[in-house]
Amino acid sequence: MRTSAAPTSEAAPIAFRDVLSDDGTRLTAWTNDPDGTIEGPTVLLCNGLGTNPWCWPALLDPDCGVRVVSWNHRGVGGSDRPEDPARCGIVEFVEDALSVMDAYGVDQAVLIGWSMGVNTAFELAFRHPERVRGIFAVAGVPGDTFSTMLGPFHLPRRVTRTVTTALARTVQVAGRAVSPISTRLPIGPVAVTAISHSGFMLPVADPAMTARAVQEFLTTPLEWYFHLALATAKHGRVSLSRLRVPVTLVGGTWDVLAGARDMATAAERIPDAVYVELSGSHFLQMEQPERVHELLLELIARASA
């Protein structure tokens, strides 16, 4: 088994290891607690599609008080592509999540979901409620994600889904030509400043860590990333009526990838759910890491009670 530690900085080590999912796909899993010294509850991070640990600066703080276990998606960040390329949807991600929990000896945990990872978290809770103590959903909805994009433009859901799906297919086709360029783009302070003032992302708290997160994200060929995106786009709404665990949803007012209004209406369908809207984009945990982490700890306290 491959095990390695890669420090994001001197104070924020990450340990990686290999985990086999149910269908034999090798995953690169990781934890923020390589030495087993973090005193606090364990959470399972269902990360944004194709993203990496450096998108969560607060969770990489050695004093965060939370032990995180997570993994890189199929074909991303060292994880293998499955033998059957069709096995890349939310159902497979749930299988991967359970395999990671088992590998780290986690019987039950609070789930953190970000972006498409919110789909994974809610689907896991629906299929395996005995493994879930609570759900902390950031900038994502429990299913039918492509219909909720472009939220600030207030387009009809059907129009939104048609536009976003067509765009994803176009980029997937163009990916083979563009990927040799995108995977080699240098990302530094200037690039981060440009991205974080684009409206797509707002100014971030840790530009250096954001640069690393973006650089790592760009190592995934675009054609594979959008293959994953289109596979997960098939995931429909999850039934929320049977949820019996604490849930907090955190939306961004200016999020163009997961509409805040759709997150708010999802919260209304979940018994005793808490909805918090922050003035931010899809990257809330990078823009306002302290506030998002505070809300996470509040949810964990509710789950513990």
HELIX and SHEET records of a PDB file:
HELIX    1   1 PRO A   53  CYS A   55  5                                   3    
HELIX    2   2 PRO A   57  LEU A   60  5                                   4    
HELIX    3   3 ILE A   90  ALA A  103  1                                  14    
HELIX    4   4 MET A  116  ARG A  127  1                                  12    
HELIX    5   5 PRO A  129  ARG A  131  5                                   3    
HELIX    6   6 THR A  145  THR A  148  5                                   4    
HELIX    7   7 GLY A  151  PHE A  153  5                                   3    
HELIX    8   8 ARG A  157  SER A  182  1                                  26    
HELIX    9   9 PRO A  189  ILE A  195  1                                   7    
HELIX   10  10 PRO A  207  PHE A  217  1                                  11    
HELIX   11  11 LEU A  222  THR A  232  1                                  11    
HELIX   12  12 ALA A  260  GLU A  268  1                                   9    
HELIX   13  13 LEU A  284  GLU A  287  1                                   4    
HELIX   14  14 PRO A  289  SER A  304  1                                  16    
SHEET    1   A 9 THR A   3  PRO A   7  0                                        
SHEET    2   A 9 PRO A  13  LEU A  20 -1                                        
SHEET    3   A 9 ARG A  26  THR A  31 -1                                        
SHEET    4   A 9 ARG A  67  TRP A  71 -1                                        
SHEET    5   A 9 THR A  42  CYS A  46  1                                        
SHEET    6   A 9 ALA A 109  TRP A 114  1                                        
SHEET    7   A 9 VAL A 132  VAL A 138  1                                        
SHEET    8   A 9 VAL A 247  GLY A 252  1                                        
SHEET    9   A 9 VAL A 274  LEU A 278  1                                        
END                                                                             
